[in-house]
Amino acid sequence: MNILEASKIYKTYGSKLNKQEVLKAIDFHVEKGEFVSIMGASGSGKTTLLNVLSSIDKVSRGNIRIEGKEFTSMKEKELAEFRKHHLGFIFQEYNLLDTLTVKENILLPLSIKKVSKKEADEKFRRVAEELGIAELQHKYPNEISGGQKQRTSAARAFIHDPSIIFADEPTGALDSKSASDLLNKLSELNHKLTSTIIMVTHDPVAASYCSRVVFIKDGQMYTQLNKGDQSREDFFNDIMRTQGVLGGVRS
């Protein structure tokens, strides 16, 4: 079952005299429980695609449905309500509030949904234990490492059980061990909770943790790879070969 369906997506910037078409007639779908990576060279449109799929930016033309709900024509108030219930975000730079503890940062999505304290504490316990940060709950962001910050960010994204989690270069600011730890945790939660994750990355190692990799070139869908029963190492090699055909993916 498709949890996300995007049809004939266009995104154009600029005025009539100086138009730049960044996305061109993209059709894209994601099934419930998939872990999908979007890759492409710098300027290919991969981040723009993530932004319109996640409602951060608006399409110029086309339709996007999540859980059967078409949100591209929603008014801002309705869209804010939609995001609150259906979307989770993991950003490269963590986007944590320095004045809140780890636990308070993670609980933010539940505070705006007015969840009871008992339910919030139970949800926090579950997700914090899954991500290995329960013992950090009373610390502040400036007291923990980059890897711990990103796992806190991931916990915040998962805690309200959104339809889809969007991750924008989530390992971009991490060292290799912290990146590997985070990706292993995301993969585990993807399987355990049947969570749907869409991730933009330039890193073939990060992409190899996914079940499918979609390549964007010049604002259009270029090709895709499905992991299937391959090992992560074999899938990584397939991704590298595809990057070679594309002329190398750099971001």
N, C-alpha and C positions, 0 to 999 in steps of 0.2 A: 504494500500500500504506500503510495506517495504521500509524504508529509509536507513536502514543498513542491510546487509546480510553478515554473516561470515560463511565460510564453512570449516570444518575439520582443525581448527586452532591448530597448535602445536607451542610451544615455548620451546626451549632447551638451557640451559646454560652449559658452561664448554667444556672441550676437549673430545676426543674419550675415554680416559681412566677414565674420571671423569665427566660423563654427568649427568645433572639434568633436567628431563623433567617436566616443570612447568605447561604447558597447554597440554592437551591430547585430540585431535580430537573433539574440541568444535565446535558445530554448534549453532549459535546465530543470532536472527533477532530482529529488532525493527521497529515498525510501525511509520509512520509520526505522530507526536503529542503525542507520549507516553512519560511518565515520569517513567523511569525504574531504579530500584536500584539493584546493584550487592552486595551480601553479602557472607561472608564466614569467617572461622577461619583464624587467622594469618598463613601465609604460604600456604593458599589454592589456591592462584593464582588469586585472584580477582583484585588486583592492576595491575598485569601483563596483565590480560585480558583488563582492561581499557587502559593500555598503548599501546597495539597493536591495539585495535579498534580505538584509537585516533591518530595513526601514530607516537606517541612518541617513540615507540620501533618497531622493525621489527619482523614479524613472522618467524619461522623456516620453516614452511610449511603451506599451506592453502591460502585461498583467502578472501579478505574483500572488499565489495563494499559499497559505500555511494552515494546515488542518482544515482545508476547504474554505478558509476565510480570505477573501480578496481584500488586501489592505492598501493597495496603491492609491485608491481614491478616498481613503479615510481622512476625515478632518483631524487636526492635531490632538484634540482631546480624546477622540475615539482611538487614535493611534497610540497615545500614551497608555491607555487602558489595555490595548492589545499587547503592547510590549511587556507590560507588567505581568501578564499571565502566560505569555507564549515564548518569550525570548530571553536568552541568557547571553552574556558577553564576557569574553576573556581578551584583554588588550595587551599589547606588547609591553607597555609601561605600567602595568598593574592597575592604575587608577584607584588606588586605595586612599582613604581619608586618614591623614596623619593624626588627627585628633581623636580617632576612634581605635579601640582595641581590635585585635584580630577577630574576636567573636562578634563585636559590634559591626565591623565591616561586612562579615559574612551574612549577618542577619538583616542587613539593609533591605533586600528585596521582600523579606517577610514583614518588615515594619510598615511598609507602604501598603501591604495587603491586609493588615490588621489581623494577623494570625495570633492565636492565643500564646501566652508565654510557655505553657506546657508543650504545645505542639512545636513551637519554635525551638525550644531547647532540645527536643527529641530529634528534630531535623538537623540541628547543628551537630549534635553528638554523632549522628550517622555519617554525615558528609565529612566532618573533621577527622573522624577516625579513618574513613576510607582514604583520605588524602594525607594522613600522617601528620596532622598539625593540631590535634586536640590539646596537646600540652602547651601550645603557644597562645591559647585563647585570651590570656590577660596581657599579652605583650602588645606593644604598639609597632606600626610598620617600620619605624627607624631602629627598632631593636632586633629585627630579623633579617635573614639573608634574602638575596634576590629570588632564589628558588622557593623559599618559604613564602615570600610575597606572592609569587605567581600561583602557588598552590592555594593560598588564601583567596586570590582572585578567582581561581577555578571553583573553589567551594562556594563562593558567592554566586557564581553562575549556575551551579547545580542545585542550590538549596531549595528553590521554589518549583522544582520539577518542570522546567520549561519545555515547550514542544521541541525547540531547537536551540543549541548552543553555538554561537558564532565566535570563532577564535581568530584574531588577527595577528599573525606572526607571534604566537604565544611563547616561542622559545628564543626569539630574536635578541633578548637582553640577558640570556642565561649562558653560563658555561656548559660544557658538554655533559657533565654529570647531572647537573640540575635539570637540563633539558631532557635527558634520558629519563630521569625520575618522573618529571611531569608527564611526559608522553606515555610512559608505562601506566601511570595513574589514570590518565584520560582513556587509554585503551581498556583498562579494567572496568572503569565506570561505564564506558560505552557498552561493554558486554553484560555487566551485572544489572544495570538499570535500563537496558535497551535505550540508552540516551542517543539522540541524533546530534552529531557534531559536524559542523562545516568549518574547515580551517584553511586560511590562506597562509602559505609558506613559500619561501624560496629554497628551503633546505630539503634535499632529497632524503636525508636520514629521517627527518620529521615526517615527511610524506609517506615513508615506508611503514609507518605505524597504522596507516589508514586502510580501509577496505577498498577504496577507489580513489584514483587521482585523475582530475580533469585539468587539461592543459588549455590555456587561453593564449591566442596569438592575434595581435592587432585587433583586439576587441571582439574576436569571434572564437567559437569553440573550435579547437584544433584537433584534439583527439582525447581519448581517455584510456586508462588502464584499470583493470579489475584484479585485485590480489588473488581472489579465489583461494585455492589450497596451497599457494606458494608459501615458502618461508619468507620471513621479512628480508633476509639477505638477497634472495632471488628477486623479490619485488623491488628492492632498492636498485639492483642491477638493471631491471627493466626501466625504471624511472630515469636512471642515468643515461641509458641508451636513447630514450625519447628526448631527453634534454639535448643530447648530442645532435639529433636530427633537427631540433629547434635552433641549434646554433649556440646552445648554452643558456641556462637560466641564471640571471644575476638580478639582484634587487638591491 
